[in-house]
């Protein structure tokens, strides 16, 4: 939802959330939108790994997971990790 407001001669646009440096910041500063986005991306990549590899070798799948999925979950985890405290 976009609302427009005026501050002097400048138009201000209100948005529900905004991505900045890879972090989604919502209007209420809740990390819920950011966490949901991370979970969706990580789930998609994990499913892609399972579909892309014919081999079910655990060490191969684990390595692919550590390279492609884990960085998504760990990036800026300091911001959202203590979200329920």
N, CA, C and O atoms as a GROMACS GRO file, in nm:
protein
  340
    1UNK      N    1   0.084  -0.117   0.000
    1UNK     CA    2   0.000   0.000   0.000
    1UNK      C    3   0.089   0.123   0.000
    1UNK      O    4   0.172   0.141   0.089
    2UNK      N    5   0.072   0.207  -0.098
    2UNK     CA    6   0.149   0.330  -0.106
    2UNK      C    7   0.057   0.448  -0.075
    2UNK      O    8  -0.052   0.460  -0.131
    3UNK      N    9   0.102   0.534   0.013
    3UNK     CA   10   0.032   0.658   0.041
    3UNK      C   11   0.129   0.771   0.016
    3UNK      O   12   0.248   0.760   0.046
    4UNK      N   13   0.080   0.878  -0.038
    4UNK     CA   14   0.166   0.992  -0.064
    4UNK      C   15   0.134   1.104   0.034
    4UNK      O   16   0.017   1.128   0.067
    5UNK      N   17   0.235   1.171   0.078
    5UNK     CA   18   0.222   1.280   0.172
    5UNK      C   19   0.322   1.388   0.130
    5UNK      O   20   0.416   1.358   0.057
    6UNK      N   21   0.302   1.506   0.174
    6UNK     CA   22   0.396   1.614   0.139
    6UNK      C   23   0.466   1.665   0.264
    6UNK      O   24   0.404   1.689   0.368
    7UNK      N   25   0.596   1.681   0.251
    7UNK     CA   26   0.678   1.742   0.355
    7UNK      C   27   0.747   1.859   0.288
    7UNK      O   28   0.848   1.841   0.220
    8UNK      N   29   0.694   1.977   0.308
    8UNK     CA   30   0.746   2.092   0.235
    8UNK      C   31   0.710   2.075   0.088
    8UNK      O   32   0.592   2.060   0.055
    9UNK      N   33   0.808   2.078   0.000
    9UNK     CA   34   0.786   2.057  -0.143
    9UNK      C   35   0.813   1.913  -0.186
    9UNK      O   36   0.789   1.877  -0.302
   10UNK      N   37   0.864   1.831  -0.095
   10UNK     CA   38   0.899   1.694  -0.131
   10UNK      C   39   0.783   1.599  -0.103
   10UNK      O   40   0.716   1.611   0.000
   11UNK      N   41   0.761   1.506  -0.194
   11UNK     CA   42   0.658   1.405  -0.174
   11UNK      C   43   0.720   1.288  -0.097
   11UNK      O   44   0.828   1.241  -0.131
   12UNK      N   45   0.651   1.242   0.006
   12UNK     CA   46   0.694   1.127   0.083
   12UNK      C   47   0.604   1.010   0.050
   12UNK      O   48   0.481   1.024   0.048
   13UNK      N   49   0.664   0.895   0.023
   13UNK     CA   50   0.588   0.776  -0.009
   13UNK      C   51   0.601   0.679   0.108
   13UNK      O   52   0.712   0.645   0.149
   14UNK      N   53   0.489   0.634   0.160
   14UNK     CA   54   0.487   0.539   0.271
   14UNK      C   55   0.475   0.398   0.214
   14UNK      O   56   0.389   0.371   0.130
   15UNK      N   57   0.560   0.309   0.259
   15UNK     CA   58   0.556   0.170   0.216
   15UNK      C   59   0.553   0.080   0.340
   15UNK      O   60   0.596   0.121   0.448
   16UNK      N   61   0.502  -0.042   0.323
   16UNK     CA   62   0.494  -0.137   0.435
   16UNK      C   63   0.630  -0.191   0.473
   16UNK      O   64   0.661  -0.206   0.591
   17UNK      N   65   0.714  -0.221   0.372
   17UNK     CA   66   0.848  -0.273   0.400
   17UNK      C   67   0.942  -0.232   0.288
   17UNK      O   68   0.900  -0.196   0.178
   18UNK      N   69   1.071  -0.238   0.320
   18UNK     CA   70   1.173  -0.197   0.224
   18UNK      C   71   1.297  -0.283   0.243
   18UNK      O   72   1.332  -0.315   0.356
   19UNK      N   73   1.362  -0.321   0.134
   19UNK     CA   74   1.486  -0.399   0.141
   19UNK      C   75   1.604  -0.302   0.137
   19UNK      O   76   1.613  -0.216   0.050
   20UNK      N   77   1.695  -0.318   0.235
   20UNK     CA   78   1.814  -0.236   0.242
   20UNK      C   79   1.931  -0.325   0.283
   20UNK      O   80   1.928  -0.384   0.390
   21UNK      N   81   2.032  -0.334   0.198
   21UNK     CA   82   2.150  -0.417   0.222
   21UNK      C   83   2.112  -0.563   0.247
   21UNK      O   84   2.176  -0.631   0.328
   22UNK      N   85   2.009  -0.610   0.179
   22UNK     CA   86   1.969  -0.749   0.190
   22UNK      C   87   1.878  -0.780   0.307
   22UNK      O   88   1.841  -0.895   0.329
   23UNK      N   89   1.842  -0.678   0.383
   23UNK     CA   90   1.755  -0.697   0.499
   23UNK      C   91   1.623  -0.627   0.471
   23UNK      O   92   1.621  -0.512   0.428
   24UNK      N   93   1.513  -0.696   0.495
   24UNK     CA   94   1.382  -0.636   0.477
   24UNK      C   95   1.340  -0.572   0.608
   24UNK      O   96   1.328  -0.638   0.711
   25UNK      N   97   1.319  -0.442   0.604
   25UNK     CA   98   1.280  -0.366   0.722
   25UNK      C   99   1.134  -0.326   0.704
   25UNK      O  100   1.098  -0.261   0.606
   26UNK      N  101   1.050  -0.367   0.798
   26UNK     CA  102   0.908  -0.332   0.790
   26UNK      C  103   0.882  -0.205   0.870
   26UNK      O  104   0.967  -0.157   0.945
   27UNK      N  105   0.764  -0.152   0.850
   27UNK     CA  106   0.727  -0.027   0.916
   27UNK      C  107   0.725  -0.037   1.067
   27UNK      O  108   0.752   0.062   1.136
   28UNK      N  109   0.694  -0.155   1.121
   28UNK     CA  110   0.690  -0.173   1.266
   28UNK      C  111   0.822  -0.230   1.321
   28UNK      O  112   0.831  -0.264   1.439
   29UNK      N  113   0.924  -0.240   1.235
   29UNK     CA  114   1.058  -0.290   1.269
   29UNK      C  115   1.057  -0.435   1.317
   29UNK      O  116   1.148  -0.478   1.387
   30UNK      N  117   0.955  -0.510   1.279
   30UNK     CA  118   0.947  -0.651   1.312
   30UNK      C  119   1.025  -0.731   1.208
   30UNK      O  120   1.016  -0.702   1.089
   31UNK      N  121   1.102  -0.832   1.250
   31UNK     CA  122   1.180  -0.911   1.155
   31UNK      C  123   1.099  -1.021   1.086
   31UNK      O  124   1.156  -1.101   1.012
   32UNK      N  125   0.970  -1.027   1.108
   32UNK     CA  126   0.888  -1.135   1.056
   32UNK      C  127   0.892  -1.144   0.904
   32UNK      O  128   0.906  -1.253   0.849
   33UNK      N  129   0.881  -1.032   0.835
   33UNK     CA  130   0.883  -1.033   0.689
   33UNK      C  131   1.020  -1.081   0.639
   33UNK      O  132   1.027  -1.158   0.543
   34UNK      N  133   1.126  -1.036   0.703
   34UNK     CA  134   1.262  -1.076   0.666
   34UNK      C  135   1.282  -1.226   0.688
   34UNK      O  136   1.338  -1.294   0.602
   35UNK      N  137   1.238  -1.276   0.801
   35UNK     CA  138   1.254  -1.419   0.833
   35UNK      C  139   1.175  -1.504   0.734
   35UNK      O  140   1.226  -1.606   0.686
   36UNK      N  141   1.053  -1.464   0.703
   36UNK     CA  142   0.972  -1.539   0.607
   36UNK      C  143   1.037  -1.541   0.470
   36UNK      O  144   1.033  -1.644   0.401
   37UNK      N  145   1.096  -1.431   0.429
   37UNK     CA  146   1.166  -1.424   0.301
   37UNK      C  147   1.286  -1.518   0.299
   37UNK      O  148   1.310  -1.587   0.199
   38UNK      N  149   1.362  -1.522   0.407
   38UNK     CA  150   1.478  -1.612   0.416
   38UNK      C  151   1.434  -1.757   0.410
   38UNK      O  152   1.495  -1.838   0.340
   39UNK      N  153   1.329  -1.791   0.483
   39UNK     CA  154   1.281  -1.930   0.486
   39UNK      C  155   1.235  -1.975   0.348
   39UNK      O  156   1.265  -2.087   0.306
   40UNK      N  157   1.164  -1.888   0.277
   40UNK     CA  158   1.116  -1.923   0.143
   40UNK      C  159   1.234  -1.946   0.049
   40UNK      O  160   1.235  -2.044  -0.025
   41UNK      N  161   1.333  -1.856   0.051
   41UNK     CA  162   1.450  -1.870  -0.037
   41UNK      C  163   1.529  -1.997  -0.004
   41UNK      O  164   1.570  -2.069  -0.094
   42UNK      N  165   1.551  -2.023   0.124
   42UNK     CA  166   1.628  -2.141   0.164
   42UNK      C  167   1.554  -2.269   0.126
   42UNK      O  168   1.616  -2.365   0.080
   43UNK      N  169   1.424  -2.270   0.144
   43UNK     CA  170   1.344  -2.388   0.107
   43UNK      C  171   1.350  -2.414  -0.044
   43UNK      O  172   1.364  -2.528  -0.087
   44UNK      N  173   1.340  -2.308  -0.123
   44UNK     CA  174   1.349  -2.323  -0.268
   44UNK      C  175   1.484  -2.378  -0.310
   44UNK      O  176   1.491  -2.468  -0.394
   45UNK      N  177   1.592  -2.326  -0.254
   45UNK     CA  178   1.725  -2.374  -0.290
   45UNK      C  179   1.746  -2.518  -0.247
   45UNK      O  180   1.807  -2.596  -0.321
   46UNK      N  181   1.699  -2.553  -0.130
   46UNK     CA  182   1.714  -2.692  -0.084
   46UNK      C  183   1.637  -2.787  -0.176
   46UNK      O  184   1.688  -2.895  -0.209
   47UNK      N  185   1.519  -2.749  -0.219
   47UNK     CA  186   1.443  -2.832  -0.312
   47UNK      C  187   1.513  -2.842  -0.447
   47UNK      O  188   1.512  -2.947  -0.510
   48UNK      N  189   1.573  -2.731  -0.492
   48UNK     CA  190   1.647  -2.734  -0.618
   48UNK      C  191   1.766  -2.830  -0.610
   48UNK      O  192   1.795  -2.901  -0.706
   49UNK      N  193   1.832  -2.830  -0.497
   49UNK     CA  194   1.945  -2.922  -0.478
   49UNK      C  195   1.898  -3.066  -0.487
   49UNK      O  196   1.961  -3.148  -0.553
   50UNK      N  197   1.788  -3.097  -0.422
   50UNK     CA  198   1.736  -3.234  -0.425
   50UNK      C  199   1.693  -3.276  -0.566
   50UNK      O  200   1.709  -3.392  -0.604
   51UNK      N  201   1.638  -3.183  -0.643
   51UNK     CA  202   1.596  -3.215  -0.779
   51UNK      C  203   1.712  -3.219  -0.876
   51UNK      O  204   1.708  -3.295  -0.973
   52UNK      N  205   1.817  -3.139  -0.852
   52UNK     CA  206   1.927  -3.129  -0.947
   52UNK      C  207   2.023  -3.247  -0.940
   52UNK      O  208   2.079  -3.287  -1.043
   53UNK      N  209   2.042  -3.304  -0.822
   53UNK     CA  210   2.137  -3.413  -0.806
   53UNK      C  211   2.065  -3.547  -0.814
   53UNK      O  212   1.970  -3.572  -0.741
   54UNK      N  213   2.112  -3.632  -0.903
   54UNK     CA  214   2.058  -3.766  -0.915
   54UNK      C  215   2.110  -3.852  -0.799
   54UNK      O  216   2.039  -3.937  -0.746
   55UNK      N  217   2.234  -3.827  -0.763
   55UNK     CA  218   2.297  -3.903  -0.654
   55UNK      C  219   2.232  -3.866  -0.521
   55UNK      O  220   2.198  -3.750  -0.498
   56UNK      N  221   2.217  -3.964  -0.435
   56UNK     CA  222   2.166  -3.940  -0.300
   56UNK      C  223   2.275  -3.959  -0.196
   56UNK      O  224   2.249  -3.994  -0.082
   57UNK      N  225   2.399  -3.935  -0.240
   57UNK     CA  226   2.513  -3.944  -0.149
   57UNK      C  227   2.501  -3.832  -0.046
   57UNK      O  228   2.496  -3.715  -0.082
   58UNK      N  229   2.497  -3.867   0.080
   58UNK     CA  230   2.475  -3.770   0.188
   58UNK      C  231   2.585  -3.665   0.192
   58UNK      O  232   2.556  -3.547   0.213
   59UNK      N  233   2.710  -3.705   0.173
   59UNK     CA  234   2.819  -3.606   0.181
   59UNK      C  235   2.810  -3.505   0.067
   59UNK      O  236   2.841  -3.388   0.087
   60UNK      N  237   2.768  -3.548  -0.052
   60UNK     CA  238   2.750  -3.456  -0.164
   60UNK      C  239   2.635  -3.359  -0.139
   60UNK      O  240   2.649  -3.239  -0.160
   61UNK      N  241   2.522  -3.411  -0.093
   61UNK     CA  242   2.407  -3.325  -0.065
   61UNK      C  243   2.436  -3.229   0.050
   61UNK      O  244   2.393  -3.114   0.048
   62UNK      N  245   2.509  -3.276   0.150
   62UNK     CA  246   2.544  -3.189   0.262
   62UNK      C  247   2.635  -3.076   0.217
   62UNK      O  248   2.616  -2.961   0.258
   63UNK      N  249   2.732  -3.107   0.133
   63UNK     CA  250   2.822  -3.004   0.082
   63UNK      C  251   2.746  -2.900  -0.001
   63UNK      O  252   2.770  -2.780   0.012
   64UNK      N  253   2.655  -2.946  -0.086
   64UNK     CA  254   2.574  -2.854  -0.166
   64UNK      C  255   2.487  -2.766  -0.075
   64UNK      O  256   2.472  -2.647  -0.098
   65UNK      N  257   2.430  -2.827   0.028
   65UNK     CA  258   2.349  -2.751   0.123
   65UNK      C  259   2.433  -2.644   0.194
   65UNK      O  260   2.391  -2.530   0.207
   66UNK      N  261   2.553  -2.684   0.239
   66UNK     CA  262   2.640  -2.590   0.310
   66UNK      C  263   2.686  -2.475   0.221
   66UNK      O  264   2.706  -2.363   0.268
   67UNK      N  265   2.702  -2.501   0.093
   67UNK     CA  266   2.749  -2.398   0.001
   67UNK      C  267   2.636  -2.306  -0.045
   67UNK      O  268   2.655  -2.185  -0.056
   68UNK      N  269   2.517  -2.362  -0.072
   68UNK     CA  270   2.411  -2.284  -0.136
   68UNK      C  271   2.298  -2.240  -0.043
   68UNK      O  272   2.233  -2.139  -0.070
   69UNK      N  273   2.271  -2.314   0.063
   69UNK     CA  274   2.156  -2.280   0.149
   69UNK      C  275   2.200  -2.212   0.278
   69UNK      O  276   2.141  -2.111   0.319
   70UNK      N  277   2.301  -2.266   0.342
   70UNK     CA  278   2.343  -2.213   0.471
   70UNK      C  279   2.379  -2.064   0.470
   70UNK      O  280   2.343  -1.993   0.564
   71UNK      N  281   2.449  -2.013   0.367
   71UNK     CA  282   2.477  -1.869   0.367
   71UNK      C  283   2.352  -1.781   0.367
   71UNK      O  284   2.354  -1.672   0.423
   72UNK      N  285   2.245  -1.828   0.305
   72UNK     CA  286   2.120  -1.752   0.310
   72UNK      C  287   2.068  -1.738   0.451
   72UNK      O  288   2.024  -1.630   0.493
   73UNK      N  289   2.074  -1.846   0.525
   73UNK     CA  290   2.020  -1.847   0.661
   73UNK      C  291   2.111  -1.770   0.756
   73UNK      O  292   2.062  -1.705   0.849
   74UNK      N  293   2.240  -1.776   0.734
   74UNK     CA  294   2.334  -1.713   0.826
   74UNK      C  295   2.356  -1.565   0.800
   74UNK      O  296   2.402  -1.494   0.889
   75UNK      N  297   2.325  -1.516   0.679
   75UNK     CA  298   2.351  -1.376   0.647
   75UNK      C  299   2.266  -1.284   0.735
   75UNK      O  300   2.143  -1.292   0.734
   76UNK      N  301   2.331  -1.199   0.810
   76UNK     CA  302   2.266  -1.103   0.902
   76UNK      C  303   2.174  -1.170   1.002
   76UNK      O  304   2.072  -1.113   1.040
   77UNK      N  305   2.210  -1.288   1.046
   77UNK     CA  306   2.129  -1.357   1.146
   77UNK      C  307   2.132  -1.286   1.281
   77UNK      O  308   2.046  -1.309   1.365
   78UNK      N  309   2.229  -1.201   1.302
   78UNK     CA  310   2.238  -1.123   1.426
   78UNK      C  311   2.118  -1.032   1.440
   78UNK      O  312   2.076  -1.001   1.552
   79UNK      N  313   2.065  -0.988   1.328
   79UNK     CA  314   1.953  -0.894   1.331
   79UNK      C  315   1.824  -0.963   1.372
   79UNK      O  316   1.747  -0.909   1.452
   80UNK      N  317   1.798  -1.082   1.317
   80UNK     CA  318   1.670  -1.145   1.344
   80UNK      C  319   1.676  -1.259   1.445
   80UNK      O  320   1.571  -1.307   1.488
   81UNK      N  321   1.794  -1.304   1.484
   81UNK     CA  322   1.806  -1.420   1.572
   81UNK      C  323   1.734  -1.403   1.706
   81UNK      O  324   1.656  -1.492   1.743
   82UNK      N  325   1.754  -1.296   1.780
   82UNK     CA  326   1.682  -1.284   1.908
   82UNK      C  327   1.547  -1.216   1.893
   82UNK      O  328   1.510  -1.135   1.978
   83UNK      N  329   1.474  -1.247   1.787
   83UNK     CA  330   1.352  -1.172   1.756
   83UNK      C  331   1.241  -1.194   1.857
   83UNK      O  332   1.154  -1.108   1.871
   84UNK      N  333   1.242  -1.307   1.927
   84UNK     CA  334   1.131  -1.332   2.020
   84UNK      C  335   1.166  -1.296   2.165
   84UNK      O  336   1.083  -1.313   2.254
   85UNK      N  337   1.286  -1.247   2.187
   85UNK     CA  338   1.325  -1.211   2.326
   85UNK      C  339   1.264  -1.077   2.362
   85UNK      O  340   1.284  -1.028   2.472
   0.00000   0.00000   0.00000
